[in-house]
Amino acid sequence: MLILDNDERISRIIKRGNMNEEEILVNNNPIISDRINAFYIKLGCIPLYIKNEDSPEDILNMIMSHIEL
């Protein structure tokens, strides 16, 4: 599960033109995003915290380091 700072995440969604009702709700109440992330972690998802400056290659390497081969 890739986790990005909420402001940056919303900014990227807006740039892509994918802002829907769910994203508007999360944007207006960031606690919802925290609860959703906590739920997925409880389900066993591995949280990978992405920094704004991480390149796609950095993110790929982070993901690959968590995959059991």
Biopython code that builds the backbone (N, CA, C, O; Angstrom):
import numpy as np
from Bio.PDB.StructureBuilder import StructureBuilder

atoms = [
    (1, "MET", "N", (0.853, -1.156, 0.000)),
    (1, "MET", "CA", (0.000, 0.000, 0.000)),
    (1, "MET", "C", (0.905, 1.227, 0.000)),
    (1, "MET", "O", (1.693, 1.423, 0.925)),
    (2, "LEU", "N", (0.793, 2.038, -1.025)),
    (2, "LEU", "CA", (1.594, 3.256, -1.131)),
    (2, "LEU", "C", (0.877, 4.402, -0.430)),
    (2, "LEU", "O", (-0.290, 4.679, -0.707)),
    (3, "ILE", "N", (1.577, 5.060, 0.474)),
    (3, "ILE", "CA", (0.996, 6.164, 1.232)),
    (3, "ILE", "C", (1.781, 7.428, 0.925)),
    (3, "ILE", "O", (3.007, 7.459, 1.032)),
    (4, "LEU", "N", (1.066, 8.450, 0.550)),
    (4, "LEU", "CA", (1.641, 9.739, 0.187)),
    (4, "LEU", "C", (0.991, 10.816, 1.040)),
    (4, "LEU", "O", (-0.179, 10.698, 1.404)),
    (5, "ASP", "N", (1.735, 11.857, 1.359)),
    (5, "ASP", "CA", (1.179, 12.996, 2.085)),
    (5, "ASP", "C", (-0.163, 13.381, 1.455)),
    (5, "ASP", "O", (-0.273, 13.482, 0.233)),
    (6, "ASN", "N", (-1.178, 13.595, 2.291)),
    (6, "ASN", "CA", (-2.536, 13.840, 1.783)),
    (6, "ASN", "C", (-2.612, 15.043, 0.838)),
    (6, "ASN", "O", (-3.287, 14.974, -0.188)),
    (7, "ASP", "N", (-1.936, 16.133, 1.166)),
    (7, "ASP", "CA", (-1.977, 17.310, 0.288)),
    (7, "ASP", "C", (-1.382, 16.998, -1.084)),
    (7, "ASP", "O", (-1.923, 17.404, -2.112)),
    (8, "GLU", "N", (-0.275, 16.280, -1.088)),
    (8, "GLU", "CA", (0.354, 15.907, -2.361)),
    (8, "GLU", "C", (-0.523, 14.927, -3.131)),
    (8, "GLU", "O", (-0.645, 15.026, -4.352)),
    (9, "ARG", "N", (-1.129, 13.987, -2.424)),
    (9, "ARG", "CA", (-2.012, 13.011, -3.068)),
    (9, "ARG", "C", (-3.175, 13.706, -3.754)),
    (9, "ARG", "O", (-3.496, 13.401, -4.902)),
    (10, "ILE", "N", (-3.806, 14.638, -3.053)),
    (10, "ILE", "CA", (-4.934, 15.380, -3.628)),
    (10, "ILE", "C", (-4.463, 16.213, -4.816)),
    (10, "ILE", "O", (-5.150, 16.279, -5.835)),
    (11, "SER", "N", (-3.307, 16.843, -4.696)),
    (11, "SER", "CA", (-2.764, 17.643, -5.796)),
    (11, "SER", "C", (-2.577, 16.794, -7.049)),
    (11, "SER", "O", (-2.915, 17.222, -8.152)),
    (12, "ARG", "N", (-2.038, 15.587, -6.874)),
    (12, "ARG", "CA", (-1.824, 14.686, -8.021)),
    (12, "ARG", "C", (-3.146, 14.233, -8.628)),
    (12, "ARG", "O", (-3.272, 14.133, -9.848)),
    (13, "ILE", "N", (-4.128, 13.960, -7.777)),
    (13, "ILE", "CA", (-5.444, 13.537, -8.275)),
    (13, "ILE", "C", (-6.082, 14.659, -9.092)),
    (13, "ILE", "O", (-6.655, 14.412, -10.153)),
    (14, "ILE", "N", (-5.981, 15.881, -8.600)),
    (14, "ILE", "CA", (-6.548, 17.026, -9.323)),
    (14, "ILE", "C", (-5.851, 17.193, -10.676)),
    (14, "ILE", "O", (-6.512, 17.429, -11.687)),
    (15, "LYS", "N", (-4.526, 17.071, -10.699)),
    (15, "LYS", "CA", (-3.778, 17.196, -11.959)),
    (15, "LYS", "C", (-4.205, 16.143, -12.963)),
    (15, "LYS", "O", (-4.224, 16.402, -14.166)),
    (16, "ARG", "N", (-4.548, 14.949, -12.477)),
    (16, "ARG", "CA", (-4.988, 13.865, -13.369)),
    (16, "ARG", "C", (-6.438, 14.022, -13.791)),
    (16, "ARG", "O", (-6.893, 13.360, -14.723)),
    (17, "GLY", "N", (-7.168, 14.899, -13.106)),
    (17, "GLY", "CA", (-8.582, 15.082, -13.411)),
    (17, "GLY", "C", (-9.449, 13.963, -12.875)),
    (17, "GLY", "O", (-10.513, 13.685, -13.428)),
    (18, "ASN", "N", (-9.004, 13.309, -11.791)),
    (18, "ASN", "CA", (-9.731, 12.164, -11.242)),
    (18, "ASN", "C", (-10.413, 12.460, -9.909)),
    (18, "ASN", "O", (-10.669, 11.543, -9.128)),
    (19, "MET", "N", (-10.703, 13.711, -9.645)),
    (19, "MET", "CA", (-11.320, 14.070, -8.369)),
    (19, "MET", "C", (-12.781, 13.620, -8.380)),
    (19, "MET", "O", (-13.589, 14.141, -9.148)),
    (20, "ASN", "N", (-13.114, 12.650, -7.526)),
    (20, "ASN", "CA", (-14.494, 12.167, -7.451)),
    (20, "ASN", "C", (-15.068, 12.478, -6.069)),
    (20, "ASN", "O", (-14.396, 13.102, -5.248)),
    (21, "GLU", "N", (-16.292, 12.055, -5.809)),
    (21, "GLU", "CA", (-16.963, 12.372, -4.539)),
    (21, "GLU", "C", (-16.186, 11.837, -3.340)),
    (21, "GLU", "O", (-16.096, 12.499, -2.306)),
    (22, "GLU", "N", (-15.628, 10.640, -3.481)),
    (22, "GLU", "CA", (-14.858, 10.040, -2.383)),
    (22, "GLU", "C", (-13.623, 10.877, -2.058)),
    (22, "GLU", "O", (-13.323, 11.118, -0.889)),
    (23, "GLU", "N", (-12.912, 11.317, -3.091)),
    (23, "GLU", "CA", (-11.709, 12.121, -2.873)),
    (23, "GLU", "C", (-12.055, 13.486, -2.276)),
    (23, "GLU", "O", (-11.300, 14.017, -1.461)),
    (24, "ILE", "N", (-13.174, 14.045, -2.674)),
    (24, "ILE", "CA", (-13.614, 15.324, -2.097)),
    (24, "ILE", "C", (-13.902, 15.133, -0.608)),
    (24, "ILE", "O", (-13.528, 15.973, 0.211)),
    (25, "LEU", "N", (-14.569, 14.026, -0.257)),
    (25, "LEU", "CA", (-14.868, 13.731, 1.138)),
    (25, "LEU", "C", (-13.581, 13.584, 1.953)),
    (25, "LEU", "O", (-13.471, 14.145, 3.043)),
    (26, "VAL", "N", (-12.612, 12.834, 1.431)),
    (26, "VAL", "CA", (-11.337, 12.629, 2.124)),
    (26, "VAL", "C", (-10.577, 13.945, 2.225)),
    (26, "VAL", "O", (-9.956, 14.224, 3.251)),
    (27, "ASN", "N", (-10.618, 14.745, 1.185)),
    (27, "ASN", "CA", (-9.927, 16.035, 1.191)),
    (27, "ASN", "C", (-10.504, 16.956, 2.265)),
    (27, "ASN", "O", (-9.764, 17.685, 2.926)),
    (28, "ASN", "N", (-11.804, 16.921, 2.433)),
    (28, "ASN", "CA", (-12.459, 17.777, 3.430)),
    (28, "ASN", "C", (-12.297, 17.254, 4.855)),
    (28, "ASN", "O", (-12.489, 17.999, 5.816)),
    (29, "ASN", "N", (-11.942, 15.970, 4.998)),
    (29, "ASN", "CA", (-11.780, 15.363, 6.318)),
    (29, "ASN", "C", (-10.628, 14.356, 6.269)),
    (29, "ASN", "O", (-10.872, 13.160, 6.108)),
    (30, "PRO", "N", (-9.379, 14.812, 6.403)),
    (30, "PRO", "CA", (-8.213, 13.925, 6.286)),
    (30, "PRO", "C", (-8.193, 12.776, 7.298)),
    (30, "PRO", "O", (-7.484, 11.791, 7.090)),
    (31, "ILE", "N", (-8.954, 12.884, 8.382)),
    (31, "ILE", "CA", (-9.013, 11.790, 9.358)),
    (31, "ILE", "C", (-9.555, 10.530, 8.691)),
    (31, "ILE", "O", (-9.186, 9.418, 9.069)),
    (32, "ILE", "N", (-10.421, 10.698, 7.709)),
    (32, "ILE", "CA", (-10.965, 9.548, 6.976)),
    (32, "ILE", "C", (-9.831, 8.801, 6.288)),
    (32, "ILE", "O", (-9.784, 7.572, 6.326)),
    (33, "SER", "N", (-8.925, 9.528, 5.667)),
    (33, "SER", "CA", (-7.782, 8.898, 5.004)),
    (33, "SER", "C", (-6.949, 8.106, 6.001)),
    (33, "SER", "O", (-6.522, 6.989, 5.706)),
    (34, "ASP", "N", (-6.715, 8.675, 7.180)),
    (34, "ASP", "CA", (-5.952, 7.976, 8.221)),
    (34, "ASP", "C", (-6.657, 6.685, 8.647)),
    (34, "ASP", "O", (-6.010, 5.659, 8.855)),
    (35, "ARG", "N", (-7.957, 6.742, 8.772)),
    (35, "ARG", "CA", (-8.731, 5.556, 9.168)),
    (35, "ARG", "C", (-8.701, 4.486, 8.082)),
    (35, "ARG", "O", (-8.588, 3.296, 8.378)),
    (36, "ILE", "N", (-8.802, 4.909, 6.832)),
    (36, "ILE", "CA", (-8.734, 3.952, 5.722)),
    (36, "ILE", "C", (-7.367, 3.279, 5.707)),
    (36, "ILE", "O", (-7.274, 2.060, 5.562)),
    (37, "ASN", "N", (-6.301, 4.074, 5.856)),
    (37, "ASN", "CA", (-4.951, 3.505, 5.873)),
    (37, "ASN", "C", (-4.792, 2.524, 7.035)),
    (37, "ASN", "O", (-4.226, 1.445, 6.855)),
    (38, "ALA", "N", (-5.279, 2.880, 8.213)),
    (38, "ALA", "CA", (-5.181, 2.005, 9.382)),
    (38, "ALA", "C", (-5.932, 0.696, 9.139)),
    (38, "ALA", "O", (-5.474, -0.373, 9.544)),
    (39, "PHE", "N", (-7.076, 0.785, 8.482)),
    (39, "PHE", "CA", (-7.858, -0.412, 8.167)),
    (39, "PHE", "C", (-7.071, -1.357, 7.261)),
    (39, "PHE", "O", (-7.007, -2.559, 7.518)),
    (40, "TYR", "N", (-6.477, -0.813, 6.204)),
    (40, "TYR", "CA", (-5.704, -1.649, 5.281)),
    (40, "TYR", "C", (-4.486, -2.263, 5.966)),
    (40, "TYR", "O", (-4.120, -3.399, 5.665)),
    (41, "ILE", "N", (-3.858, -1.534, 6.876)),
    (41, "ILE", "CA", (-2.729, -2.075, 7.619)),
    (41, "ILE", "C", (-3.192, -3.233, 8.504)),
    (41, "ILE", "O", (-2.500, -4.246, 8.612)),
    (42, "LYS", "N", (-4.361, -3.088, 9.136)),
    (42, "LYS", "CA", (-4.915, -4.182, 9.947)),
    (42, "LYS", "C", (-5.206, -5.411, 9.106)),
    (42, "LYS", "O", (-5.129, -6.537, 9.598)),
    (43, "LEU", "N", (-5.542, -5.198, 7.833)),
    (43, "LEU", "CA", (-5.796, -6.323, 6.928)),
    (43, "LEU", "C", (-4.503, -7.029, 6.513)),
    (43, "LEU", "O", (-4.538, -8.102, 5.912)),
    (44, "GLY", "N", (-3.367, -6.415, 6.839)),
    (44, "GLY", "CA", (-2.085, -7.031, 6.503)),
    (44, "GLY", "C", (-1.342, -6.366, 5.373)),
    (44, "GLY", "O", (-0.282, -6.846, 4.971)),
    (45, "CYS", "N", (-1.858, -5.285, 4.851)),
    (45, "CYS", "CA", (-1.154, -4.567, 3.797)),
    (45, "CYS", "C", (0.108, -3.929, 4.379)),
    (45, "CYS", "O", (0.105, -3.454, 5.514)),
    (46, "ILE", "N", (1.158, -3.924, 3.610)),
    (46, "ILE", "CA", (2.412, -3.306, 4.043)),
    (46, "ILE", "C", (2.405, -1.855, 3.598)),
    (46, "ILE", "O", (2.336, -1.573, 2.402)),
    (47, "PRO", "N", (2.477, -0.922, 4.556)),
    (47, "PRO", "CA", (2.479, 0.498, 4.171)),
    (47, "PRO", "C", (3.869, 0.928, 3.701)),
    (47, "PRO", "O", (4.864, 0.718, 4.396)),
    (48, "LEU", "N", (3.923, 1.523, 2.528)),
    (48, "LEU", "CA", (5.165, 2.087, 2.001)),
    (48, "LEU", "C", (4.946, 3.589, 1.872)),
    (48, "LEU", "O", (4.135, 4.049, 1.068)),
    (49, "TYR", "N", (5.675, 4.332, 2.669)),
    (49, "TYR", "CA", (5.497, 5.783, 2.721)),
    (49, "TYR", "C", (6.331, 6.431, 1.635)),
    (49, "TYR", "O", (7.558, 6.334, 1.638)),
    (50, "ILE", "N", (5.659, 7.092, 0.709)),
    (50, "ILE", "CA", (6.275, 7.720, -0.455)),
    (50, "ILE", "C", (6.515, 9.194, -0.153)),
    (50, "ILE", "O", (5.633, 9.887, 0.354)),
    (51, "LYS", "N", (7.712, 9.662, -0.469)),
    (51, "LYS", "CA", (8.019, 11.086, -0.324)),
    (51, "LYS", "C", (7.772, 11.771, -1.665)),
    (51, "LYS", "O", (7.868, 11.144, -2.720)),
    (52, "ASN", "N", (7.458, 13.042, -1.615)),
    (52, "ASN", "CA", (7.149, 13.793, -2.834)),
    (52, "ASN", "C", (8.276, 13.707, -3.861)),
    (52, "ASN", "O", (8.023, 13.691, -5.066)),
    (53, "GLU", "N", (9.525, 13.653, -3.380)),
    (53, "GLU", "CA", (10.657, 13.668, -4.289)),
    (53, "GLU", "C", (11.059, 12.280, -4.790)),
    (53, "GLU", "O", (11.978, 12.168, -5.602)),
    (54, "ASP", "N", (10.390, 11.216, -4.322)),
    (54, "ASP", "CA", (10.724, 9.871, -4.784)),
    (54, "ASP", "C", (10.412, 9.727, -6.273)),
    (54, "ASP", "O", (9.337, 10.102, -6.740)),
    (55, "SER", "N", (11.371, 9.180, -6.996)),
    (55, "SER", "CA", (11.170, 8.931, -8.431)),
    (55, "SER", "C", (10.412, 7.613, -8.603)),
    (55, "SER", "O", (10.339, 6.816, -7.668)),
    (56, "PRO", "N", (9.853, 7.383, -9.780)),
    (56, "PRO", "CA", (9.213, 6.085, -10.030)),
    (56, "PRO", "C", (10.178, 4.915, -9.781)),
    (56, "PRO", "O", (9.769, 3.859, -9.298)),
    (57, "GLU", "N", (11.445, 5.111, -10.111)),
    (57, "GLU", "CA", (12.437, 4.059, -9.881)),
    (57, "GLU", "C", (12.633, 3.814, -8.380)),
    (57, "GLU", "O", (12.757, 2.669, -7.945)),
    (58, "ASP", "N", (12.659, 4.896, -7.593)),
    (58, "ASP", "CA", (12.775, 4.757, -6.135)),
    (58, "ASP", "C", (11.603, 3.949, -5.574)),
    (58, "ASP", "O", (11.777, 3.067, -4.733)),
    (59, "ILE", "N", (10.426, 4.272, -6.058)),
    (59, "ILE", "CA", (9.220, 3.592, -5.581)),
    (59, "ILE", "C", (9.251, 2.123, -5.989)),
    (59, "ILE", "O", (8.915, 1.250, -5.189)),
    (60, "LEU", "N", (9.649, 1.847, -7.222)),
    (60, "LEU", "CA", (9.755, 0.467, -7.689)),
    (60, "LEU", "C", (10.740, -0.315, -6.821)),
    (60, "LEU", "O", (10.453, -1.442, -6.416)),
    (61, "ASN", "N", (11.892, 0.275, -6.538)),
    (61, "ASN", "CA", (12.887, -0.395, -5.700)),
    (61, "ASN", "C", (12.346, -0.666, -4.304)),
    (61, "ASN", "O", (12.617, -1.717, -3.723)),
    (62, "MET", "N", (11.583, 0.280, -3.764)),
    (62, "MET", "CA", (10.991, 0.101, -2.444)),
    (62, "MET", "C", (10.007, -1.071, -2.465)),
    (62, "MET", "O", (9.996, -1.897, -1.552)),
    (63, "ILE", "N", (9.192, -1.137, -3.504)),
    (63, "ILE", "CA", (8.216, -2.221, -3.629)),
    (63, "ILE", "C", (8.935, -3.558, -3.775)),
    (63, "ILE", "O", (8.592, -4.529, -3.101)),
    (64, "MET", "N", (9.926, -3.606, -4.651)),
    (64, "MET", "CA", (10.651, -4.847, -4.906)),
    (64, "MET", "C", (11.360, -5.359, -3.654)),
    (64, "MET", "O", (11.494, -6.568, -3.468)),
    (65, "SER", "N", (11.815, -4.442, -2.791)),
    (65, "SER", "CA", (12.504, -4.875, -1.574)),
    (65, "SER", "C", (11.553, -5.539, -0.585)),
    (65, "SER", "O", (12.001, -6.209, 0.345)),
    (66, "HIS", "N", (10.250, -5.364, -0.772)),
    (66, "HIS", "CA", (9.258, -5.969, 0.129)),
    (66, "HIS", "C", (8.596, -7.221, -0.445)),
    (66, "HIS", "O", (7.787, -7.866, 0.222)),
    (67, "ILE", "N", (8.939, -7.551, -1.663)),
    (67, "ILE", "CA", (8.346, -8.736, -2.296)),
    (67, "ILE", "C", (9.220, -9.941, -1.995)),
    (67, "ILE", "O", (10.430, -9.919, -2.216)),
    (68, "GLU", "N", (8.596, -10.979, -1.495)),
    (68, "GLU", "CA", (9.324, -12.218, -1.238)),
    (68, "GLU", "C", (9.397, -13.016, -2.538)),
    (68, "GLU", "O", (8.378, -13.318, -3.159)),
    (69, "LEU", "N", (10.610, -13.346, -2.931)),
    (69, "LEU", "CA", (10.778, -14.136, -4.161)),
    (69, "LEU", "C", (11.001, -15.589, -3.842)),
    (69, "LEU", "O", (11.162, -16.403, -4.752)),
]
sb = StructureBuilder()
sb.init_structure("model")
sb.init_model(0)
sb.init_chain("A")
sb.init_seg("    ")
for serial, (resi, resn, name, xyz) in enumerate(atoms, 1):
    if name == "N":
        sb.init_residue(resn, " ", resi, " ")
    sb.init_atom(name, np.array(xyz, "f"), 0.0, 1.0, " ", f" {name:<3s}", serial, name[0])
structure = sb.get_structure()
